[in-house]
């Protein structure tokens, strides 16, 4: 099973991916869980995100880097793990590139075309939180040494709207929208119910 967790920075997905891994681990002793994230290997992506430039800059370079990084991620981690029967939990996937880079001004049609033949997850959780809450959560995270150029209110409002439109963009994919403004426990209960349905 290939499960993706998505949303704007501060939506709670990184916390819930840990909860989900623990849930699967204790469900069955034969479950093997691989927890991974994107960007996968390319350090230049993170360096660009940490600069003080405006959010709409370097969009072309970022799209190229994200797509190439994603191809490596699938080849080296995701596909081999799925072939071994493992459960793969991924923090961000193609939806992040589509939502963030289209907010930067990159062509949505081109973004969709660049991801057209990439494997589709079995399940995608999108955690929706209001931007004020997300930014407040991020400000409490002392592990973040420098603010990402994407952590700006007006920009994140556009990204959030893009996430809310994913079901329209991908009507054949199993994308579940979850209210991330609620408590960690309540959010995880909703995740478990969705998992148990499939």
N, C-alpha and C positions, 0 to 999 in steps of 0.2 A: 504494500500500500504506500502510495506517495501522497503526503499531506503537506500543504503549504499554509503558512500563517503570514498575513499581510496587514498593512495599515500604515498610517503616518507615524513618524517618530513619536514615541511616548504613548502609543495606543495600548501597550501591554502585551504585545505578541511575544516578546522575548521571555517574559515571565511565564506565559501560558505554554510555551513550547517545552519548558522544563516540567511543568505540571503534566503535560500530555505524555512526555517520555516516561515519567514515573508511573502514570496510569497504565500504559501499555506494558511496562516492565512487570508490573504486579498482576496483570490480567492473566498471563500465561507464561510459564517458565520457558516455553519454546519461542517466545517472542524475542527477536533481536532488533534493537532500535538504533538507527543511525540518525544523529542530530547534526544538521549542517546549516550553513547560511550563505547568503550572497551579499556583497561580492565574495567570491571564492578565494582567488589567489592574487589578483592584480592589485598590488599596493598603490599603484598610481591613481586608482579610483579613489581610495580613501584620502590620499594626499590632496586631490582636487576638491573633495568634499570639505576638507578642513580649511581651505583658503578663505579669505575674507571677500572674495569676489561676489558679484551679484548673482542671484539664482539663475538668470537666463544666459549666463556665459558658459562657454565650452560645452554646449549641449551636443554638438556633433561628435566631439571627442569622447564624451561620456557614453553616448549610445554605442559607439563602436566598442569601447572597452567593456561595457556591461554585456553586450551580446557575445563577444569573444570569450569573456570570462565564464559566461553561462554555458557555452559549448564545452569548455574544458571541464566545468563542474559536472555536467552530465556524463561526459566520457569517462572521467576518472573516479567519480564518487556515486552519483545517483543510479545510473544504469547498472553498474556492477553490483551495487547493494540490492537493488530490486531483483536482479537475476538470481541472487542468493536467497531470495525470499524474505529479506529484511524489511522492516517498516522504516520508511525514510520521512523524517520531519524536517522541513526546510523553512528557515526564517528568511523570507523574501524570495521572489522568483520573477518571472516575466512581468507580472502585474505591477511591480514597483517601477520598472523601467518605463512601462506604458503610462503609468499615472504621473510619475515625476518628470520624465523627459517631455511628455506632451505638455505639461504645465510650464516647462522651460521654453516651449514654442516649437519643439520638433514635431514634424508631421505625424499625426496620429495614424494615417493610412500607411505610411512607411514603417512605423513601429509595429503595427499589426502584421504587415507583410514580412518583416524580419523575424517574427516569432511564429509564423504560420505553421511551420513543420516541426516545432518543438513539442516534446511529449506533454500531454495534458495530465495534470494531477488528478488523483481520485477524488480529492476533496480540498477545497480552499476556504479558509476562514479569514474573513476581512473584519478586523476590529475597528469599529467606528467610534471615535471620541471627538468632542468639540475641540477646536484648536487651542483654546485657552487652557483647557485641562491638560492637553498633550504637552504644551510648552512648560507648564508648571511642573509636570512629572520629569521632563528632561532636565529642568534646572536643578532638580534635587539629585540628579545622577552625577556624583562626584567623579565617577570613572571617565566621564567625557571631558577630556582635557581642553578641548576647544570646540566651540559651537560650529556645527555644520552650516554651510551657506544656505541649506534648504530649511533650516529651522527659523523661518521668518513667517510671521502671522499671515500676511496677505498671500504669500506663495503657498503656504500649507492649506489655506482655504480652498485654493484651486485644486490642489492635489486631493484633498478630501472629497471634493465634488467628483473628481475623476474616479476615485474608488467606489463611490456610491453608484456610478454608472456602469460598473463592470458586468453586472448581470445582463445589461442591454448589449454590451459589446461581445459577450461570450454566453449567449443563451443556452448553448449545449454543454456548458461546463458546470460542474457542481460547486458553485460559489455560494457560501453562506455568510450573510451579514450579521454580525453580533454587536450589540450595544456594549462598547468597552468602557462606558462611563460608570458602570456598576462595579460592585466589589469584585475582587479577584475570585472569591469563592463562587459568587453567582455566575460570573462569566464562565468559569470552568464547568459548572453544572450544565450550562447550555452547550458547551463543547462536547461533553460526554453524551448528552442526549442525541446530538447530531451523529456522533460516532456510532452509537448503538443502533441507530436506524439503518446503517449500512453494514 
